[in-house]
């Protein structure tokens, strides 16, 4: 599942999600829209914050 899908389905705002993973809202927006791929430590926090729904593979168009 993409980060955009997860944020939309859960109704999570970018700024709240950013705070939960320790990054900026602008970075989350870039991740969400495919303008930037998170570094491995941030990817791990995204996976944890989404309960494993969004993984590193989702940023590369791969299926898990």
N, CA, C, O and CB atoms as a CASP TS submission, in Angstrom:
PFRMAT TS
TARGET T0000
AUTHOR 0000-0000-0000
METHOD Language model
MODEL 1
PARENT N/A
ATOM      1  N   UNK     1       0.852  -1.170   0.000  1.00  0.00           N
ATOM      2  CA  UNK     1       0.000   0.000   0.000  1.00  0.00           C
ATOM      3  C   UNK     1       0.900   1.236   0.000  1.00  0.00           C
ATOM      4  O   UNK     1       1.905   1.285   0.708  1.00  0.00           O
ATOM      5  CB  UNK     1      -0.970  -0.004   1.227  1.00  0.00           C
ATOM      6  N   UNK     2       0.531   2.213  -0.789  1.00  0.00           N
ATOM      7  CA  UNK     2       1.342   3.436  -0.812  1.00  0.00           C
ATOM      8  C   UNK     2       1.052   4.272   0.423  1.00  0.00           C
ATOM      9  O   UNK     2       0.024   4.107   1.079  1.00  0.00           O
ATOM     10  CB  UNK     2       1.068   4.257  -2.093  1.00  0.00           C
ATOM     11  N   UNK     3       1.971   5.163   0.723  1.00  0.00           N
ATOM     12  CA  UNK     3       1.767   6.063   1.848  1.00  0.00           C
ATOM     13  C   UNK     3       0.545   6.940   1.596  1.00  0.00           C
ATOM     14  O   UNK     3      -0.231   7.197   2.516  1.00  0.00           O
ATOM     15  CB  UNK     3       3.020   6.930   2.086  1.00  0.00           C
ATOM     16  N   UNK     4       0.368   7.399   0.367  1.00  0.00           N
ATOM     17  CA  UNK     4      -0.803   8.200   0.033  1.00  0.00           C
ATOM     18  C   UNK     4      -2.081   7.431   0.319  1.00  0.00           C
ATOM     19  O   UNK     4      -3.010   7.972   0.918  1.00  0.00           O
ATOM     20  CB  UNK     4      -0.761   8.626  -1.434  1.00  0.00           C
ATOM     21  N   UNK     5      -2.138   6.161  -0.106  1.00  0.00           N
ATOM     22  CA  UNK     5      -3.318   5.333   0.157  1.00  0.00           C
ATOM     23  C   UNK     5      -3.569   5.206   1.655  1.00  0.00           C
ATOM     24  O   UNK     5      -4.702   5.349   2.117  1.00  0.00           O
ATOM     25  CB  UNK     5      -3.149   3.939  -0.470  1.00  0.00           C
ATOM     26  N   UNK     6      -2.513   4.939   2.406  1.00  0.00           N
ATOM     27  CA  UNK     6      -2.661   4.734   3.847  1.00  0.00           C
ATOM     28  C   UNK     6      -3.152   6.002   4.532  1.00  0.00           C
ATOM     29  O   UNK     6      -4.074   5.950   5.346  1.00  0.00           O
ATOM     30  CB  UNK     6      -1.333   4.286   4.464  1.00  0.00           C
ATOM     31  N   UNK     7      -2.544   7.139   4.209  1.00  0.00           N
ATOM     32  CA  UNK     7      -2.961   8.401   4.821  1.00  0.00           C
ATOM     33  C   UNK     7      -4.414   8.713   4.482  1.00  0.00           C
ATOM     34  O   UNK     7      -5.174   9.160   5.341  1.00  0.00           O
ATOM     35  CB  UNK     7      -2.051   9.549   4.359  1.00  0.00           C
ATOM     36  N   UNK     8      -4.798   8.478   3.230  1.00  0.00           N
ATOM     37  CA  UNK     8      -6.170   8.744   2.801  1.00  0.00           C
ATOM     38  C   UNK     8      -7.155   7.816   3.509  1.00  0.00           C
ATOM     39  O   UNK     8      -8.166   8.273   4.042  1.00  0.00           O
ATOM     40  CB  UNK     8      -6.295   8.584   1.280  1.00  0.00           C
ATOM     41  N   UNK     9      -6.865   6.527   3.516  1.00  0.00           N
ATOM     42  CA  UNK     9      -7.778   5.544   4.115  1.00  0.00           C
ATOM     43  C   UNK     9      -7.946   5.733   5.617  1.00  0.00           C
ATOM     44  O   UNK     9      -9.026   5.512   6.164  1.00  0.00           O
ATOM     45  CB  UNK     9      -7.279   4.142   3.839  1.00  0.00           C
ATOM     46  N   UNK    10      -6.879   6.139   6.270  1.00  0.00           N
ATOM     47  CA  UNK    10      -6.947   6.298   7.724  1.00  0.00           C
ATOM     48  C   UNK    10      -7.350   7.709   8.142  1.00  0.00           C
ATOM     49  O   UNK    10      -7.617   7.957   9.318  1.00  0.00           O
ATOM     50  CB  UNK    10      -5.611   5.951   8.343  1.00  0.00           C
ATOM     51  N   UNK    11      -7.395   8.629   7.186  1.00  0.00           N
ATOM     52  CA  UNK    11      -7.741  10.003   7.504  1.00  0.00           C
ATOM     53  C   UNK    11      -6.664  10.712   8.315  1.00  0.00           C
ATOM     54  O   UNK    11      -6.944  11.668   9.038  1.00  0.00           O
ATOM     55  CB  UNK    11      -9.037  10.037   8.252  1.00  0.00           C
ATOM     56  N   UNK    12      -5.435  10.235   8.185  1.00  0.00           N
ATOM     57  CA  UNK    12      -4.318  10.810   8.931  1.00  0.00           C
ATOM     58  C   UNK    12      -3.779  12.030   8.201  1.00  0.00           C
ATOM     59  O   UNK    12      -3.510  11.974   7.001  1.00  0.00           O
ATOM     60  CB  UNK    12      -3.201   9.768   9.136  1.00  0.00           C
ATOM     61  N   UNK    13      -3.625  13.110   8.911  1.00  0.00           N
ATOM     62  CA  UNK    13      -3.080  14.341   8.328  1.00  0.00           C
ATOM     63  C   UNK    13      -1.561  14.244   8.239  1.00  0.00           C
ATOM     64  O   UNK    13      -0.918  13.615   9.079  1.00  0.00           O
ATOM     65  CB  UNK    13      -3.495  15.581   9.166  1.00  0.00           C
ATOM     66  N   UNK    14      -1.003  14.865   7.223  1.00  0.00           N
ATOM     67  CA  UNK    14       0.445  14.816   7.003  1.00  0.00           C
ATOM     68  C   UNK    14       1.232  15.317   8.211  1.00  0.00           C
ATOM     69  O   UNK    14       2.239  14.718   8.589  1.00  0.00           O
ATOM     70  CB  UNK    14       0.811  15.638   5.778  1.00  0.00           C
ATOM     71  N   UNK    15       0.778  16.411   8.817  1.00  0.00           N
ATOM     72  CA  UNK    15       1.537  16.960   9.943  1.00  0.00           C
ATOM     73  C   UNK    15       1.525  16.031  11.149  1.00  0.00           C
ATOM     74  O   UNK    15       2.534  15.914  11.845  1.00  0.00           O
ATOM     75  CB  UNK    15       0.979  18.316  10.337  1.00  0.00           C
ATOM     76  N   UNK    16       0.409  15.374  11.407  1.00  0.00           N
ATOM     77  CA  UNK    16       0.334  14.429  12.521  1.00  0.00           C
ATOM     78  C   UNK    16       1.215  13.211  12.245  1.00  0.00           C
ATOM     79  O   UNK    16       1.903  12.718  13.139  1.00  0.00           O
ATOM     80  CB  UNK    16      -1.127  13.992  12.764  1.00  0.00           C
ATOM     81  N   UNK    17       1.190  12.731  11.002  1.00  0.00           N
ATOM     82  CA  UNK    17       2.018  11.582  10.652  1.00  0.00           C
ATOM     83  C   UNK    17       3.493  11.947  10.737  1.00  0.00           C
ATOM     84  O   UNK    17       4.306  11.160  11.222  1.00  0.00           O
ATOM     85  CB  UNK    17       1.673  11.074   9.243  1.00  0.00           C
ATOM     86  N   UNK    18       3.833  13.131  10.269  1.00  0.00           N
ATOM     87  CA  UNK    18       5.219  13.593  10.331  1.00  0.00           C
ATOM     88  C   UNK    18       5.712  13.619  11.770  1.00  0.00           C
ATOM     89  O   UNK    18       6.825  13.177  12.056  1.00  0.00           O
ATOM     90  CB  UNK    18       5.353  14.986   9.701  1.00  0.00           C
ATOM     91  N   UNK    19       4.892  14.132  12.670  1.00  0.00           N
ATOM     92  CA  UNK    19       5.283  14.182  14.081  1.00  0.00           C
ATOM     93  C   UNK    19       5.485  12.777  14.633  1.00  0.00           C
ATOM     94  O   UNK    19       6.378  12.555  15.450  1.00  0.00           O
ATOM     95  CB  UNK    19       4.225  14.929  14.910  1.00  0.00           C
ATOM     96  N   UNK    20       4.660  11.826  14.193  1.00  0.00           N
ATOM     97  CA  UNK    20       4.767  10.462  14.720  1.00  0.00           C
ATOM     98  C   UNK    20       6.013   9.733  14.235  1.00  0.00           C
ATOM     99  O   UNK    20       6.474   8.795  14.885  1.00  0.00           O
ATOM    100  CB  UNK    20       3.545   9.667  14.335  1.00  0.00           C
ATOM    101  N   UNK    21       6.565  10.157  13.096  1.00  0.00           N
ATOM    102  CA  UNK    21       7.779   9.494  12.592  1.00  0.00           C
ATOM    103  C   UNK    21       9.019  10.372  12.705  1.00  0.00           C
ATOM    104  O   UNK    21      10.099   9.991  12.253  1.00  0.00           O
ATOM    105  CB  UNK    21       7.584   9.087  11.143  1.00  0.00           C
ATOM    106  N   UNK    22       8.863  11.546  13.307  1.00  0.00           N
ATOM    107  CA  UNK    22      10.008  12.409  13.555  1.00  0.00           C
ATOM    108  C   UNK    22      10.592  13.078  12.331  1.00  0.00           C
ATOM    109  O   UNK    22      11.811  13.173  12.185  1.00  0.00           O
ATOM    110  CB  UNK    22      11.054  11.637  14.204  1.00  0.00           C
ATOM    111  N   UNK    23       9.721  13.543  11.450  1.00  0.00           N
ATOM    112  CA  UNK    23      10.178  14.264  10.266  1.00  0.00           C
ATOM    113  C   UNK    23       9.247  15.445  10.020  1.00  0.00           C
ATOM    114  O   UNK    23       8.328  15.684  10.802  1.00  0.00           O
ATOM    115  CB  UNK    23      10.229  13.326   9.022  1.00  0.00           C
ATOM    116  N   UNK    24       9.476  16.174   8.951  1.00  0.00           N
ATOM    117  CA  UNK    24       8.646  17.346   8.669  1.00  0.00           C
ATOM    118  C   UNK    24       7.430  16.977   7.819  1.00  0.00           C
ATOM    119  O   UNK    24       7.400  15.945   7.148  1.00  0.00           O
ATOM    120  CB  UNK    24       9.473  18.423   7.960  1.00  0.00           C
ATOM    121  N   UNK    25       6.439  17.852   7.872  1.00  0.00           N
ATOM    122  CA  UNK    25       5.255  17.663   7.033  1.00  0.00           C
ATOM    123  C   UNK    25       5.652  17.730   5.567  1.00  0.00           C
ATOM    124  O   UNK    25       5.109  16.995   4.743  1.00  0.00           O
ATOM    125  CB  UNK    25       4.173  18.726   7.353  1.00  0.00           C
ATOM    126  N   UNK    26       6.602  18.613   5.233  1.00  0.00           N
ATOM    127  CA  UNK    26       7.041  18.747   3.843  1.00  0.00           C
ATOM    128  C   UNK    26       7.666  17.442   3.347  1.00  0.00           C
ATOM    129  O   UNK    26       7.441  17.042   2.205  1.00  0.00           O
ATOM    130  CB  UNK    26       8.047  19.908   3.705  1.00  0.00           C
ATOM    131  N   UNK    27       8.446  16.783   4.195  1.00  0.00           N
ATOM    132  CA  UNK    27       9.054  15.505   3.809  1.00  0.00           C
ATOM    133  C   UNK    27       7.974  14.456   3.577  1.00  0.00           C
ATOM    134  O   UNK    27       8.034  13.710   2.601  1.00  0.00           O
ATOM    135  CB  UNK    27      10.047  15.021   4.890  1.00  0.00           C
ATOM    136  N   UNK    28       6.990  14.395   4.467  1.00  0.00           N
ATOM    137  CA  UNK    28       5.895  13.428   4.298  1.00  0.00           C
ATOM    138  C   UNK    28       5.166  13.696   2.988  1.00  0.00           C
ATOM    139  O   UNK    28       4.807  12.755   2.280  1.00  0.00           O
ATOM    140  CB  UNK    28       4.901  13.498   5.491  1.00  0.00           C
ATOM    141  N   UNK    29       4.944  14.950   2.658  1.00  0.00           N
ATOM    142  CA  UNK    29       4.279  15.285   1.409  1.00  0.00           C
ATOM    143  C   UNK    29       5.093  14.792   0.216  1.00  0.00           C
ATOM    144  O   UNK    29       4.532  14.270  -0.747  1.00  0.00           O
ATOM    145  CB  UNK    29       4.053  16.796   1.312  1.00  0.00           C
ATOM    146  N   UNK    30       6.404  14.957   0.277  1.00  0.00           N
ATOM    147  CA  UNK    30       7.263  14.476  -0.814  1.00  0.00           C
ATOM    148  C   UNK    30       7.242  12.953  -0.904  1.00  0.00           C
ATOM    149  O   UNK    30       7.199  12.396  -2.000  1.00  0.00           O
ATOM    150  CB  UNK    30       8.706  14.968  -0.618  1.00  0.00           C
ATOM    151  N   UNK    31       7.273  12.279   0.248  1.00  0.00           N
ATOM    152  CA  UNK    31       7.189  10.806   0.241  1.00  0.00           C
ATOM    153  C   UNK    31       5.842  10.369  -0.339  1.00  0.00           C
ATOM    154  O   UNK    31       5.766   9.443  -1.147  1.00  0.00           O
ATOM    155  CB  UNK    31       7.373  10.230   1.686  1.00  0.00           C
ATOM    156  N   UNK    32       4.807  11.043   0.084  1.00  0.00           N
ATOM    157  CA  UNK    32       3.440  10.701  -0.322  1.00  0.00           C
ATOM    158  C   UNK    32       3.247  10.793  -1.825  1.00  0.00           C
ATOM    159  O   UNK    32       2.542   9.976  -2.418  1.00  0.00           O
ATOM    160  CB  UNK    32       2.447  11.609   0.370  1.00  0.00           C
ATOM    161  N   UNK    33       3.869  11.780  -2.435  1.00  0.00           N
ATOM    162  CA  UNK    33       3.668  12.024  -3.863  1.00  0.00           C
ATOM    163  C   UNK    33       4.814  11.511  -4.740  1.00  0.00           C
ATOM    164  O   UNK    33       4.890  11.845  -5.923  1.00  0.00           O
ATOM    165  CB  UNK    33       3.485  13.496  -4.098  1.00  0.00           C
ATOM    166  N   UNK    34       5.692  10.712  -4.168  1.00  0.00           N
ATOM    167  CA  UNK    34       6.753  10.081  -4.938  1.00  0.00           C
ATOM    168  C   UNK    34       7.872  11.006  -5.371  1.00  0.00           C
ATOM    169  O   UNK    34       8.609  10.694  -6.306  1.00  0.00           O
ATOM    170  CB  UNK    34       6.175   9.456  -6.126  1.00  0.00           C
ATOM    171  N   UNK    35       8.008  12.136  -4.707  1.00  0.00           N
ATOM    172  CA  UNK    35       9.058  13.083  -5.063  1.00  0.00           C
ATOM    173  C   UNK    35      10.364  12.801  -4.331  1.00  0.00           C
ATOM    174  O   UNK    35      11.422  13.308  -4.703  1.00  0.00           O
ATOM    175  CB  UNK    35       8.602  14.493  -4.768  1.00  0.00           C
ATOM    176  N   UNK    36      10.274  11.989  -3.291  1.00  0.00           N
ATOM    177  CA  UNK    36      11.456  11.606  -2.515  1.00  0.00           C
ATOM    178  C   UNK    36      11.214  10.217  -1.936  1.00  0.00           C
ATOM    179  O   UNK    36      10.096   9.868  -1.558  1.00  0.00           O
ATOM    180  CB  UNK    36      11.759  12.648  -1.376  1.00  0.00           C
ATOM    181  N   UNK    37      12.285   9.437  -1.876  1.00  0.00           N
ATOM    182  CA  UNK    37      12.218   8.116  -1.241  1.00  0.00           C
ATOM    183  C   UNK    37      12.859   8.253   0.137  1.00  0.00           C
ATOM    184  O   UNK    37      13.982   8.745   0.248  1.00  0.00           O
ATOM    185  CB  UNK    37      12.945   7.002  -2.114  1.00  0.00           C
ATOM    186  N   UNK    38      12.164   7.828   1.180  1.00  0.00           N
ATOM    187  CA  UNK    38      12.715   7.958   2.530  1.00  0.00           C
ATOM    188  C   UNK    38      13.994   7.136   2.704  1.00  0.00           C
ATOM    189  O   UNK    38      14.148   6.070   2.108  1.00  0.00           O
ATOM    190  CB  UNK    38      11.679   7.526   3.563  1.00  0.00           C
ATOM    191  N   UNK    39      14.897   7.648   3.523  1.00  0.00           N
ATOM    192  CA  UNK    39      16.105   6.893   3.881  1.00  0.00           C
ATOM    193  C   UNK    39      15.688   5.710   4.751  1.00  0.00           C
ATOM    194  O   UNK    39      14.623   5.735   5.368  1.00  0.00           O
ATOM    195  CB  UNK    39      17.154   7.805   4.630  1.00  0.00           C
ATOM    196  N   UNK    40      16.532   4.668   4.800  1.00  0.00           N
ATOM    197  CA  UNK    40      16.164   3.458   5.548  1.00  0.00           C
ATOM    198  C   UNK    40      15.647   3.678   6.976  1.00  0.00           C
ATOM    199  O   UNK    40      14.661   3.043   7.351  1.00  0.00           O
ATOM    200  CB  UNK    40      17.338   2.571   5.612  1.00  0.00           C
ATOM    201  N   UNK    41      16.265   4.546   7.791  1.00  0.00           N
ATOM    202  CA  UNK    41      15.714   4.716   9.143  1.00  0.00           C
ATOM    203  C   UNK    41      14.297   5.292   9.148  1.00  0.00           C
ATOM    204  O   UNK    41      13.473   4.923   9.985  1.00  0.00           O
ATOM    205  CB  UNK    41      16.621   5.616   9.953  1.00  0.00           C
ATOM    206  N   UNK    42      14.020   6.196   8.210  1.00  0.00           N
ATOM    207  CA  UNK    42      12.678   6.784   8.114  1.00  0.00           C
ATOM    208  C   UNK    42      11.702   5.741   7.578  1.00  0.00           C
ATOM    209  O   UNK    42      10.559   5.673   8.031  1.00  0.00           O
ATOM    210  CB  UNK    42      12.685   8.046   7.200  1.00  0.00           C
ATOM    211  N   UNK    43      12.138   4.938   6.628  1.00  0.00           N
ATOM    212  CA  UNK    43      11.274   3.863   6.114  1.00  0.00           C
ATOM    213  C   UNK    43      10.864   2.928   7.232  1.00  0.00           C
ATOM    214  O   UNK    43       9.713   2.499   7.302  1.00  0.00           O
ATOM    215  CB  UNK    43      11.985   3.073   5.003  1.00  0.00           C
ATOM    216  N   UNK    44      11.806   2.611   8.107  1.00  0.00           N
ATOM    217  CA  UNK    44      11.500   1.724   9.233  1.00  0.00           C
ATOM    218  C   UNK    44      10.453   2.358  10.141  1.00  0.00           C
ATOM    219  O   UNK    44       9.554   1.669  10.622  1.00  0.00           O
ATOM    220  CB  UNK    44      12.778   1.402  10.036  1.00  0.00           C
ATOM    221  N   UNK    45      10.561   3.658  10.379  1.00  0.00           N
ATOM    222  CA  UNK    45       9.575   4.341  11.231  1.00  0.00           C
ATOM    223  C   UNK    45       8.212   4.411  10.539  1.00  0.00           C
ATOM    224  O   UNK    45       7.177   4.311  11.197  1.00  0.00           O
ATOM    225  CB  UNK    45      10.062   5.763  11.587  1.00  0.00           C
ATOM    226  N   UNK    46       8.211   4.583   9.219  1.00  0.00           N
ATOM    227  CA  UNK    46       6.944   4.584   8.470  1.00  0.00           C
ATOM    228  C   UNK    46       6.271   3.219   8.586  1.00  0.00           C
ATOM    229  O   UNK    46       5.073   3.132   8.855  1.00  0.00           O
ATOM    230  CB  UNK    46       7.184   4.943   6.973  1.00  0.00           C
ATOM    231  N   UNK    47       7.038   2.166   8.384  1.00  0.00           N
ATOM    232  CA  UNK    47       6.479   0.808   8.489  1.00  0.00           C
ATOM    233  C   UNK    47       5.907   0.573   9.879  1.00  0.00           C
ATOM    234  O   UNK    47       4.824   0.006  10.024  1.00  0.00           O
ATOM    235  CB  UNK    47       7.556  -0.254   8.172  1.00  0.00           C
ATOM    236  N   UNK    48       6.632   1.007  10.895  1.00  0.00           N
ATOM    237  CA  UNK    48       6.158   0.821  12.265  1.00  0.00           C
ATOM    238  C   UNK    48       4.896   1.640  12.521  1.00  0.00           C
ATOM    239  O   UNK    48       3.931   1.132  13.094  1.00  0.00           O
ATOM    240  CB  UNK    48       7.252   1.209  13.269  1.00  0.00           C
ATOM    241  N   UNK    49       4.897   2.901  12.102  1.00  0.00           N
ATOM    242  CA  UNK    49       3.754   3.788  12.344  1.00  0.00           C
ATOM    243  C   UNK    49       2.494   3.333  11.612  1.00  0.00           C
ATOM    244  O   UNK    49       1.381   3.604  12.062  1.00  0.00           O
ATOM    245  CB  UNK    49       4.101   5.205  11.922  1.00  0.00           C
ATOM    246  N   UNK    50       2.665   2.644  10.493  1.00  0.00           N
ATOM    247  CA  UNK    50       1.507   2.178   9.714  1.00  0.00           C
ATOM    248  C   UNK    50       1.149   0.728  10.032  1.00  0.00           C
ATOM    249  O   UNK    50       0.310   0.132   9.357  1.00  0.00           O
ATOM    250  CB  UNK    50       1.787   2.319   8.220  1.00  0.00           C
ATOM    251  N   UNK    51       1.773   0.171  11.041  1.00  0.00           N
ATOM    252  CA  UNK    51       1.485  -1.217  11.401  1.00  0.00           C
ATOM    253  C   UNK    51       1.899  -2.191  10.327  1.00  0.00           C
ATOM    254  O   UNK    51       1.319  -3.270  10.201  1.00  0.00           O
ATOM    255  CB  UNK    51       0.026  -1.385  11.688  1.00  0.00           C
ATOM    256  N   UNK    52       2.904  -1.818   9.547  1.00  0.00           N
ATOM    257  CA  UNK    52       3.395  -2.689   8.478  1.00  0.00           C
ATOM    258  C   UNK    52       2.621  -2.588   7.175  1.00  0.00           C
ATOM    259  O   UNK    52       2.901  -3.323   6.228  1.00  0.00           O
ATOM    260  CB  UNK    52       3.367  -4.095   8.941  1.00  0.00           C
ATOM    261  N   UNK    53       1.653  -1.687   7.118  1.00  0.00           N
ATOM    262  CA  UNK    53       0.853  -1.550   5.891  1.00  0.00           C
ATOM    263  C   UNK    53       1.652  -0.903   4.767  1.00  0.00           C
ATOM    264  O   UNK    53       1.423  -1.198   3.594  1.00  0.00           O
ATOM    265  CB  UNK    53      -0.405  -0.727   6.167  1.00  0.00           C
ATOM    266  N   UNK    54       2.592  -0.019   5.119  1.00  0.00           N
ATOM    267  CA  UNK    54       3.442   0.638   4.131  1.00  0.00           C
ATOM    268  C   UNK    54       4.875   0.193   4.413  1.00  0.00           C
ATOM    269  O   UNK    54       5.391   0.392   5.513  1.00  0.00           O
ATOM    270  CB  UNK    54       3.299   2.216   4.185  1.00  0.00           C
ATOM    271  N   UNK    55       5.509  -0.408   3.413  1.00  0.00           N
ATOM    272  CA  UNK    55       6.867  -0.930   3.572  1.00  0.00           C
ATOM    273  C   UNK    55       7.803  -0.270   2.566  1.00  0.00           C
ATOM    274  O   UNK    55       7.367   0.480   1.693  1.00  0.00           O
ATOM    275  CB  UNK    55       6.888  -2.466   3.399  1.00  0.00           C
ATOM    276  N   UNK    56       9.078  -0.557   2.700  1.00  0.00           N
ATOM    277  CA  UNK    56      10.075  -0.013   1.772  1.00  0.00           C
ATOM    278  C   UNK    56       9.736  -0.381   0.333  1.00  0.00           C
ATOM    279  O   UNK    56       9.917   0.436  -0.570  1.00  0.00           O
ATOM    280  CB  UNK    56      11.479  -0.523   2.129  1.00  0.00           C
ATOM    281  N   UNK    57       9.253  -1.588   0.108  1.00  0.00           N
ATOM    282  CA  UNK    57       8.903  -2.013  -1.253  1.00  0.00           C
ATOM    283  C   UNK    57       7.845  -1.118  -1.870  1.00  0.00           C
ATOM    284  O   UNK    57       7.835  -0.920  -3.085  1.00  0.00           O
ATOM    285  CB  UNK    57       8.414  -3.451  -1.248  1.00  0.00           C
ATOM    286  N   UNK    58       6.964  -0.580  -1.063  1.00  0.00           N
ATOM    287  CA  UNK    58       5.904   0.272  -1.585  1.00  0.00           C
ATOM    288  C   UNK    58       6.424   1.567  -2.179  1.00  0.00           C
ATOM    289  O   UNK    58       5.746   2.194  -2.993  1.00  0.00           O
ATOM    290  CB  UNK    58       4.921   0.581  -0.501  1.00  0.00           C
ATOM    291  N   UNK    59       7.621   1.973  -1.782  1.00  0.00           N
ATOM    292  CA  UNK    59       8.225   3.183  -2.339  1.00  0.00           C
ATOM    293  C   UNK    59       8.949   2.901  -3.654  1.00  0.00           C
ATOM    294  O   UNK    59       9.367   3.824  -4.355  1.00  0.00           O
ATOM    295  CB  UNK    59       9.196   3.793  -1.334  1.00  0.00           C
ATOM    296  N   UNK    60       9.090   1.632  -3.975  1.00  0.00           N
ATOM    297  CA  UNK    60       9.804   1.248  -5.200  1.00  0.00           C
ATOM    298  C   UNK    60       8.887   0.502  -6.178  1.00  0.00           C
ATOM    299  O   UNK    60       9.355  -0.067  -7.164  1.00  0.00           O
ATOM    300  CB  UNK    60      11.019   0.374  -4.852  1.00  0.00           C
ATOM    301  N   UNK    61       7.596   0.508  -5.900  1.00  0.00           N
ATOM    302  CA  UNK    61       6.652  -0.144  -6.790  1.00  0.00           C
ATOM    303  C   UNK    61       6.735  -1.656  -6.772  1.00  0.00           C
ATOM    304  O   UNK    61       6.291  -2.317  -7.711  1.00  0.00           O
ATOM    305  CB  UNK    61       6.861   0.336  -8.169  1.00  0.00           C
ATOM    306  N   UNK    62       7.303  -2.209  -5.708  1.00  0.00           N
ATOM    307  CA  UNK    62       7.406  -3.659  -5.582  1.00  0.00           C
ATOM    308  C   UNK    62       6.331  -4.161  -4.662  1.00  0.00           C
ATOM    309  O   UNK    62       5.843  -3.419  -3.809  1.00  0.00           O
ATOM    310  CB  UNK    62       8.787  -4.077  -5.069  1.00  0.00           C
ATOM    311  N   UNK    63       5.955  -5.408  -4.820  1.00  0.00           N
ATOM    312  CA  UNK    63       4.962  -5.990  -3.921  1.00  0.00           C
ATOM    313  C   UNK    63       5.671  -6.841  -2.895  1.00  0.00           C
ATOM    314  O   UNK    63       6.716  -7.431  -3.173  1.00  0.00           O
ATOM    315  CB  UNK    63       3.917  -6.825  -4.699  1.00  0.00           C
ATOM    316  N   UNK    64       5.102  -6.901  -1.719  1.00  0.00           N
ATOM    317  CA  UNK    64       5.750  -7.616  -0.610  1.00  0.00           C
ATOM    318  C   UNK    64       5.259  -8.997  -0.391  1.00  0.00           C
ATOM    319  O   UNK    64       5.734  -9.684   0.512  1.00  0.00           O
ATOM    320  CB  UNK    64       5.582  -6.876   0.626  1.00  0.00           C
TER
END
